[in-house]
Amino acid sequence: MVVEMRRKAIVLIVLVLIFLVLPFLVSGFWVRLVTGIFMFAILASALNIIAGFTGYAAFGNMIFFGVGAYTTAVLMNKLKFPFFTSLILSGGVAVLLAIVLGLLLLRLKGHYFALATLGAAEAMHQIVNNLTDLTGGGQGMSLPQMRGSPFVLNLFFYFLMFFFLVLITFLVWRLSKNRLGYAFKAIRANEEAASVMGINTTYYKIYAWSLSGLFTGFTGAIYAYWFTYIDPPTVFDVMMVVKMFVIILIGGAGTVFGPIIGAFILESISELVWAKFINLHLGILGTIIMLVVIFMPNGIIDLVTKKRSFKGIIKYLRENKL
């Protein structure tokens, strides 16, 4: 057991060192691509807290991404706040919104909760779209551009995204080992039984969604400053959440590293398919996702941890008549 933990620690340290030196060894295109993968990994990990650990499919999670992006844009444009101050406040606004929405929506379950979160995201989309004087409405908002050479800018956003990815990964790892995470998992397994056992399910569900909203809001703020332009259809795009769920399914829901693995796999495949098959990329990508879900229903992380061989996969498919 100790030897296995040491091996895992060594692998993690090596991976961190690789990503620390990577932007100095590759071109700007690859730095931006990996930065984007980091972003999707953070978003998927944040969604994994409420969906994977707690069992609530928050299809409206992009509401926090959009609110984080617009909070930063408004603070930097209207009040001339520096970016890092705006970043912290954006996370705070996202948490407050998660608490308010949690009190209203987390009483619902299953598809009712999923539809309610979609409705909340669309409502926020329309609110931002109509606040023309504050948010620019449908025309969007431009943010002050950070000064520096393209190389410096790429490094800044690369390491900022990497920092938040490491931070949320550590948080999720702690959740998988402590009392708070066990409470989340108990709610996912059987909420009624968890309540009977004395777990305040409403409190823990709001806690989970607040953590999810915090990191989603942070990511939205970084995205806004990175691209220096945002508009409602982009930052409140529901299809982004669908993509996050696909990433979680590919990697493994309710796991620490599943969303990260899923993000690297899906984004790498997307980039390859997009470059080679422009007209067929959606069909090919959908087929790949379908095969992954069929052959590895619990995600790739489950395949790695259980060390299944190809024969084991075939046996599994035969036993389940797939």
N, C-alpha and C positions, 0 to 999 in steps of 0.2 A: 504493500500500500504506500509506504513512504517512498520507495523507489519510483513508483508510478507518478506520484505527486511531483517528485523532483524532475522527472522527465517532462511532465507537462509544464512545469515552471521554466525549464530550460528552453522548451519550444516557444513559449510565450515571450521570453526575453529576446530570443533570436529574432522573432517576428517583429517585435517592437524596434529593435536595432535596425532591421532591414528597412522598415518604414521611415525611420528617422533619417537614414542616409539616401533613401530612394530619390527624393526630389533633386538631389545634387548629381544624380547619375543618368537621369532620363530627360527627355525633351519636355517643353511646356505642355504639349498635348497630353502626355501621359500623367503629368502632375495634376492637370485639371480633371482628367478622367478618374484618377484615384480619389481626388477630393470629392467628386460627385458620388463615388461609391461609399466613401466615409459618410457623406450626408444621408444616403439611403439607409446605411447601416444604423445610424443614430435614430432615424425616424422609425425603422422597423423594431429596433430594440425598445424604443419608447412605447410603441404600440403593443409590443410583446408583454409589457408590464400589466396592462389592463386586459388585453385579449388572451395572451398565452398563459400568464400566471393566474389571473383572476377569472378568466372565462367570459368576459364581456366584449362582444364584437363591436368596438367603437368605430363604425364606418365613417363617422364625422370627425375623426381626429385631426383632419387638416384644418379645422377651425382654429386650432392653437397655432398651427404653422402660419396661417394667414394673419392672425392677430399679432403674433410675434413680429412678422415682417412689417405690418403696417404701424405697429407701435414704434418700432425703430425708425421707420421712415418719417412719421409725424414728429417724433422727438428731435430727430436730427435736422429736419427741414424747418419746422415751425418754431421750435424752442432752442435750436442750435446746440443740442446736447452732444457730447462726444460719443463715439460709437460704443465703447465698453459700458458707459453708464446706461445708454439706451438698451444695450444687450441685456443687462441685469434687470432693468425695469420691464423689458419685454417678457422675460421669464416670469416675473412677478405678476404681470397682468394675465398671462396665460394660466397661472395657478389659480388666481382669483376667479377667472372665468370657469375653470374646471370645477371649483368648489360650488359655484352657483348652479352650473349645469348638472353637477352630480346630485345636488339636493333635489333637483327637479326631475332628472331623467333616470337616475340609477335605481329608482323604485321599479322600473320596467325590467323585463327580462327577455332573453332570446331575440327573435326578430323584431319585437316591438321596440326594444332598446336600440337595435341597429338602425331601424327606420327613423326613430326619434332623433338620433345623432345626425343622420343625414339631413333631416329637416332643420336641425339647429345650424348645421354648416351652411345650408342654402339660405337660411334666414340671415346669418351673419354676412354672407356673400352679398345679399341684396342691400343690407344696411350700409355696408362699406361702399357699395356701388352708387348709393344715393346721397352719401355725404360728400358732395362735390367740393365744397369749400375746404373741408378738412383732409380728405383722402384723394381728391382729384377725380373721384367717380370712376367711370368706365375708361377714362384716359390713363388711369394709373398715376404712379408717382415716380419721380427720379430722385435718387439719393446722391449726396455729395460723394464724389469719387475720391478714393484714397490715392494719395500721391505716391509715386515710386515707379520704378521700372517694372515691366511685365514679370521679370524673374522674381523680384521682391514681392510683388502682389500675389503671385502664385504660391510662394513660400508662406506668406502670411495666412492665407485662407486654408492652405493645406494643413499647416500645423495647428491652426485653430480648430478645424474640423477633427483632426486627429486627437487633439486634447479632449474634446467633448466625447469622442468615441471611446477613448480609454476611460474617461470618467463614468459614462453610463454603463460600460462593461463591468467596471469595478462595482458599481451600485447594484447591477443585476446579479452579479456573483454573490454579493453580500445578501441580497434578498433570497437567493437560493439556499442560503445556509442559516438564516436567522429566523426569529419568531414571526417577524412581519411577513416574510415570504411564505412561511408555512400557513399563516392566516389567509393570504391570497389564494394559495393552492387549496385550502379547505373550502373556501367559497366556490372555487371552480368545481371541485368534486361534488359537493352537496351543500348548497347554501343553507337549506333548512336545518340540516344536521349541524352545521357550523354554528348557526344561531342558537340552537338548543344547547350546544356545548359552552355557550357564554361568549362567543365571538361577536362583537358589535359589527355586523356585516356592512351596515350603511357607512360607518366610519372608515372601515378598511377599503371599501370600494371607492369612496371619495379620495382616500389617501393614494390609492393606486392610480386613479385617473389624474390626480394632481401631479404625481411624479411623471406620468406620461406626458401631461400637458406642459410641464416645466421644460423638459428637454426638447419637445416638439417646438415650443415657443422660441427657445434658444436657437434652434436650427433655422427656423423661419427668419429670425433676426440676422443671422450670419448670411443666409441666402440673399436677403434683400441688399445687404451691403456688398456682397460679392458680385451680384449682377447689376447693381446700381439702378435697377428699374423693376417695379412690380406692378401688377394689375390684378383685379379680383379673380378673373377666370384662371389665372396661373396659380396663385397662392391658395385658392380655395378649391382646387381641382379634386373632385371626388375620386377620379381614376388614380390619383397618386396613392390614396389609401388602399385601393384595390391592389395596387402594385406592392404596397407594404405587406398586405396579407399573403400575397404570392411568395414574397421573400421569406416570410415567417414559415409558411408551409414547406418551402423547399429546404430551408435550413433546419427547422424543428421548433415547433411552438413550445413555449414554456421552458426553453433552455437558455443557457447563458450565451453561447457562441453561435447558436443556430441562425439568428437574424444576420449576424456578420457574415457567416459563410454563405447564406442565401443571397445577400446583397452582392458579394463578390461574384458569385456564380451567375446570377441573373443579369447584372450589369455587363459582365464580360461577354456573356452570350449575346445580349442585346446589341452590344457594340460590334461584335463579329458578324452577326446576322444582318444588321443594318448596313454594314459596309459591303457585304457580299451579295445580299439579296434584298435590294431596295424595295421591289414591288411585292415580295412574298414574305417580308420579315415578320409581319404580325402572325401569319399562319404558321410559319416555321417555329417562331417563339412559343406560340400557343401549344403546338405539338410537343415541343421539348418539355414545357411545364407539365403538360398532361402525363407524359411518360414518367417524369420524376415523381409526381404525386402518386401514380399507380404503383410504381415499383418501390417507392420509399414513402409510404403514407405517413410515417412519423418523422420524416425529414432526413436529410443526409447525416445529421449529427447522430441519429439513432443507428444508422448503418455503420458509422465509424466506431461508436462506443460498443456496439454489440459484435463488431468485427465479423459481419456476415460475409460469406464468400458468395460467388456467383451461383454455386449449386444451392446454397442456402436460400438465395432469393427465389430461385426456380421452385424449390420445395415450398416456400412460403406462398407463392402464387398458386400452386396446385392445391395446397391445403385450403386456401380461401376461395378456390374456383374463380380466379381472376383471369 
